[in-house]
């Protein structure tokens, strides 16, 4: 009986041990970094460039007298349209009356000398001297009048005003008048690298914040022959048609030039890794279960991708997620796969 109890206890002990669960054994694949990849391909990359510029009048005239004078009236203000020959400014005319009196007197002297010559009592020399004095007086009076009543030499719009009535005009023009019809111009700054691709007559697309739904046509009309030493750029003038006069001087413009296209590999922007502490860029390329840390040269930004000039080949699989645990040459596991191939 004692022997039977011992066997029963041993049997119960074995049964209890057989129900104990064993801990799972970790698979080597579970310890590998998990990454997501994308296959890249060669695409056509547009080579357009967009520059910023301020709109300027096609022609600009500064309205100022030949000699300083006090301003009596200014008849226009900034933004006002003006026509050719329109009176813009009236200056103090205190000396005009005196010059007119002198001119009238000299003219009478000339007429008297001419009459005396006709009746034989005068000399031709006296007439010629009187005529020279009369011509000089007329010129002086005309200049004084032109510098008292200032008119616009062109049709356009007032772009600047530097004085108020009562001021004594000085070195600055009283007004500036810009011609904006039928065209205006935008001056862009082109780098030395792009200069060889810019030609006079080249088309340009011009957009404005003021007209967000409209694109205007422009043409390169002038290229500066000298570089700006401060910016190392060349000034390029783009003429923009403005028959309606809607484009005003001072508007901010975006000028796009089309330089054609080229074919290069394009990678998703998520694949590009910036090396900490430097401006170097890298892409992890996946092959045969491992990744390589490839230095790349970026080209243009294309929406959610980058053009790659070097470092990645057509058809490569690049890592687009999971780069934080990666290093050059390590084995990885692809997301959604367990065979690591």
Secondary structure, 3 states (H helix, E strand, C coil): CHHHHHHHHHHHHHHHHHCCCCCCCCCHHHHCEEEEEEECEEEEEEEEEEEEEEEEEEEEEEECCCCCCEEEEECCCCCCEECCCCEEEEECCHHHHHHHHHHHHHHHHHHHHHHHHHCCCCCHHHHHHHHHHHHHHHHHHHHHHHCCEEECCCCEEEEEECCCCCCECCCCCCEEEEEEEEEEEEEEEEEHHHHCCCCCCCEEEEEECCEEEEEEEEEEEEECCCCECCCCEEEEEEEEECCCCCCCCCCEEEEEEEEEEEEEEEEEHHHEEECCCCCCEEEEEEECCEEEEEEEEEEEEECCEEEEEECCCCCCEEEEECHHHCCCCCEEEECCCCCCC
